[in-house]
């Protein structure tokens, strides 16, 4: 595969890990214990700029995951063109990226909608929280689980071939990914994205 494709995949993988992490902790998507004051602050005019910037960062991270998924799928197919697994790997990662993008759309919809209305919609704080938490569930359940399944398949089928030091942690992190509703088991997925991206970029440099 062309050097540029590997570089794009490496940068995309790092972007997924870094930007998703920053967006989660800077933009403050709702989660955890309910507090009416937090819900009101989330849809206030003072939060809209941060919400938009955060969502953009999250969407760029999802785009980076698409780059990585396309690369892994193509590399896997070059190793075993007659197998169904390369297409499945690509499909799972693409599905995960779509779910990530949907979750950021849900997160930003309320601040934008409330401020575009031109008047206070008087949305009850508990409803704001319920809508926000639904975005969290899409991210930590649907997106993370699909990505977890993809990593498990990459590791078991070894498509594309990975060094042992990366292959077996990929399997473990994939298993953790499908338990991401526990919250803390989600973040190894982001760390994996950073490590995978660095490995791809280092490999390109070594080949050059």
Secondary structure, 3 states (H helix, E strand, C coil): CCHHHHHHHHHHHHHHHHHHHHHHHHCCCCCCCCCHHHHHHHCCHHHHHHHHHHHHHHHHHHHHHHHHHHHHHHHHHHHCCCCCHHHHHHHHHHHHHHHHHHHHHHHHHHHHHHHHCCCCCCCCHHHHHHHHHHHHHHHHHHHHHHHHHHHHHHHHHCCCCCCHHHHHHHHHHHHHHCCHHHCHHHHHHHHHHHHHHHHHHHHHHHHC
